[in-house]
Amino acid sequence: MSMSLSCTAQATLPCSAEAAFDLSADPVRFPPLFRGYGLIPSIRSITLLSPLALGCERRVANSDGSVLTERVTALQRPHLHAYTLSGFRPPFSWLVRQGVASWTFAHTTDATGAARGCAVEWRYTFTPRAALSQPFVALLLRCCMQPAMQRSLDAMARACAASLATTPV
């Protein structure tokens, strides 16, 4: 049996956990923030097949023409958002059986206890189809998927900062 392989991206966003959670789950605002990296395509659109809730499915259309299915497995605003990812096309489908994503959000404070933002951790765990594919999957995660995820979190941080800058006080 093959083992699972994971990659993680982390960032502190200059917004509340609620705002970060909402941005990560927004089918309109999130796609432009995931621009891909290397062999990982950017997201063109996300279509909710039913209202966002536990068990709902989303179709993710990517810049390479692939369409993936996300099935929400946890939805606890503002702390946790998780889903399975399926529908991979070759060559990724030859390497990976399934992907599982988990986003966690935690309020952060400064030394005085004042709200400072939100710590976000985004973790993807993939199940390789065979033991022989593990080195290729590990390389793809390290060289492409993790940088794509980190780049997306960095874009989310910029979007949150821009939103704060334009919000009247």
Secondary structure, 3 states (H helix, E strand, C coil): CCCCEEEEEEEEECCCHHHHHHHHCCCCCCHHHCCCECCECCEEEEEECCCCCCCCEEEEEECCCCEEEEEEEEEECCCEEEEEEECCCCCHHHHEEEEEEEEEEEEEECCCCCEEEEEEEEEEEEEECCHHHHHHHHHHHHHHHHHHHHHHHHHHHHHHHHHHHHCCC
